[in-house]
Amino acid sequence: MKEAKIYTPNYPLLCSPIKLAGLTLKNRMISAPMGFPDLTQDGLLTRDAIAFYELRARGGAAAVTVGEAVTHYRTGKSHGRSINLQHPDVLAGLTNLARAIRRHGAAASIELAHGGKFSAVDRLPGERVRDAVKYGPADETLPDGSVVKQMPHEMIGEIVESYGEAAALVKRAGFDMLLVHAGHGWLIEQFLSPATNTRTDEYGGNAINRARLAMEILDAVRAAVGKDFPIELRISAEETFPGGYSLKDAIEFAKLIESRIDLLHVSAGSNEESFYETHPSMFMERGCNVRFAEEIKKHVSVPVGAIGALGEPEQMERIIASGSADIVYMARSLLVDPELPRKVVQNREDEILRCIRCFMCLAERMHTQTRICALNPVIGREYEAQFDPQPTKPKYVLVAGGGPGGMQAALTAAGRGHRVVLCEKENELGGAVRSEKEIPFKMDVFRLIATMKRRMELAGVEIRTGTEVTADYVREQAPDALIVAVGGEPIMPVSGDKVVTAENIANVSGERVAVIGGGLVGCEAAVHLAMKGKSVTLVEMADTVAADANARQRPALVGQLYARCSVITGLKALRTEPGGLLCEDREGKTRLIEADGVVCAVGSRPRSALVDSLRGTAPEVALVGDCVKVKDLREAIFRGYHAGLDI
Ligand SMILES: Cc1cc2nc3c(=O)[nH]c(=O)nc-3n(C[C@H](O)[C@H](O)[C@H](O)COP(=O)(O)O)c2cc1C
């Protein structure tokens, strides 16, 4: 008889329950608040918004926190669209949302928020109100010219009351716990901050007065929900701008309010003033903000949670084992892989897709008001995805190309029951992503290959490396469908011994390096080489660099670039010469950039000849990724996913 295998979790602490007031959470991994604009104009929940949160509950998070729900909509709407907890019709949507989260065994939590002086009250349904008045702790004019008025006493009272009413409402809707947002620069933090709170009444001045609004809000919330209903408070551990509060001040605040709460959620920074402290970029260590939770935890007895670029099971287990925190939160990691907690619990950590911190999620929200993730093609269509077609008859699908687009296509097709063979010309999978191995801050992009390979193996995809797909090969294989994902080939404006492509960055020679091309790839290559101690000059023909980076990623990258490299725009590379790289400026004047090695990063072009030779070789042919149009990782994965779905 087969011996039963005893299950022991690889990360026992992460998988262990924790009690908060009258609620027991099933593990220590919580989905951090993430708000998205797919709400109605009045701030009501949509079916799409509910499906978004439900995905994370199904993925095994102990609690799923709904992002910014505004308690006092007239003055506190924190974004163009935020949940309006004062709308007379909000209850049904909230109830359906709480049910959608709870039916998967996760606790339903919701963040109560008020934007204060940063409220988007000038963006009312369908119009931009130019002279809308914003309210904050004190009179102020913001850098964008918005006028902020000091909140009168009656308004403070009304807002405190609105928190109590909102708390009663979310409890009635079936939420298991709630989070009061006192960080990231929103209203409560504006009152806590000596930089913005210059009031002279009982809400300003000393630390206790500045904490008064928080205490009154927490008291109103507690009165509404009772003692068994967990109240979580989210704070920023320090304000890194001039005059802001310090970690020491945050500790004093935590001591002051801990008797009023059941869980202290320690974040950092503010949306407006220190975005990358709140949302650590790929240039920062995973878990760089855990030190704040660790420090604060020494001074309070209430459970403490840590956040900031977390997602690595081993690191999260260590955080709890070392006593740095009792709970870990993840936002972006659960966008990329909503099933991360379930995989941790089931010892399937080799299937976890890592967030690459590309900021596409946050930038796209600003750019098009939609929700996307570079690596997860379901994000933004969670509701529809539940109705994706299953194949009526399994087919033989041949995938040409083992880059991210090809791998995603293979995974999606195999997941739908097709027999899939993936061929890759090289001896390793990964395509253009393979070169990220060399760049420490892109390591999570490189690790995508191993995770996708593992997932393909589990899905039954047959992988044939070292196998080039030609028209003859396709005819011989006679698949029902062919997915062509053969990638692009680099454009080389100069040639010579000392020239390498960005993909071969590891082989660049010498200490002085010229990088040709100031797009995303070139900028990242330049920063990486400079981090390795090389003297780097980046040459770009256009006037700006990193123009193809998204709005959230660009400032982080450009900051690194200018701090570490010499950057020359308006310069065209002509050829290599013994002393370096000869370039020409817009006036036609030549200039030698002294360099021992040159990296070409001016982009690639689709492998059109190969693609053309494969057209019409199978009854269904789909083209995916750079071999159609050179774009980015997200496009390759997105097209691969849909090609796999369409068969
Ligand atoms: C798409 C997105 C939406 C977010 N929305 C909210 C929100 O509504 N409320 C909030 O307090 N924080 C919000 N955040 C911040 C996260 O809760 C979290 O603090 C931050 O992303 C850092 O965690 P991470 O490194 O795990 O992503 C959002 C973050 C992302 C990526």
The ligand as a Tripos MOL2 file, in Angstrom:
@<TRIPOS>MOLECULE
LIG
   31    33     1     0     0
SMALL
NO_CHARGES

@<TRIPOS>ATOM
      1 C1         -2.3070   49.2850   -8.0360 C.3       1 LIG1
      2 C2         -2.1520   49.7650   -6.6340 C.ar      1 LIG1
      3 C3         -3.2100   50.3990   -5.9830 C.ar      1 LIG1
      4 C4         -3.0540   50.8240   -4.6660 C.ar      1 LIG1
      5 N1         -4.1130   51.3840   -4.0170 N.ar      1 LIG1
      6 C5         -4.0220   51.6890   -2.7060 C.ar      1 LIG1
      7 C6         -5.1490   52.1140   -1.9640 C.ar      1 LIG1
      8 O1         -6.2660   52.2060   -2.4730 O.2       1 LIG1
      9 N2         -4.9600   52.4240   -0.6690 N.ar      1 LIG1
     10 C7         -3.7550   52.3230   -0.0520 C.ar      1 LIG1
     11 O2         -3.6510   52.5970    1.1400 O.2       1 LIG1
     12 N3         -2.6710   51.9070   -0.7280 N.ar      1 LIG1
     13 C8         -2.7820   51.5680   -2.0240 C.ar      1 LIG1
     14 N4         -1.6900   51.0870   -2.6870 N.ar      1 LIG1
     15 C9         -0.4240   50.9330   -1.9620 C.3       1 LIG1
     16 C10        -0.2650   49.4990   -1.4640 C.3       1 LIG1
     17 O3         -1.2530   49.1710   -0.5120 O.3       1 LIG1
     18 C11         1.1120   49.2590   -0.8550 C.3       1 LIG1
     19 O4          1.2500   50.0680    0.2770 O.3       1 LIG1
     20 C12         2.2670   49.5540   -1.7940 C.3       1 LIG1
     21 O5          1.9840   49.1170   -3.1010 O.3       1 LIG1
     22 C13         3.5540   48.8650   -1.3120 C.3       1 LIG1
     23 O6          3.3450   47.4880   -1.2290 O.3       1 LIG1
     24 P1          3.9200   46.4500   -2.3440 P.3       1 LIG1
     25 O7          5.3800   46.7020   -2.4400 O.co2     1 LIG1
     26 O8          3.5700   45.1050   -1.7990 O.co2     1 LIG1
     27 O9          3.2330   46.7650   -3.6320 O.co2     1 LIG1
     28 C14        -1.8200   50.6580   -4.0070 C.ar      1 LIG1
     29 C15        -0.7720   50.0470   -4.6740 C.ar      1 LIG1
     30 C16        -0.9230   49.5840   -5.9610 C.ar      1 LIG1
     31 C17         0.2200   48.8930   -6.6330 C.3       1 LIG1
@<TRIPOS>BOND
     1     1     2 1
     2     2     3 ar
     3     2    30 ar
     4     3     4 ar
     5     4     5 ar
     6     4    28 ar
     7     5     6 ar
     8     6     7 ar
     9     6    13 1
    10     7     8 2
    11     7     9 ar
    12     9    10 ar
    13    10    11 2
    14    10    12 ar
    15    12    13 ar
    16    13    14 ar
    17    14    15 1
    18    14    28 ar
    19    15    16 1
    20    16    17 1
    21    16    18 1
    22    18    19 1
    23    18    20 1
    24    20    21 1
    25    20    22 1
    26    22    23 1
    27    23    24 1
    28    24    25 2
    29    24    26 1
    30    24    27 1
    31    28    29 ar
    32    29    30 ar
    33    30    31 1
@<TRIPOS>SUBSTRUCTURE
     1 LIG1         1 GROUP 0 **** ****
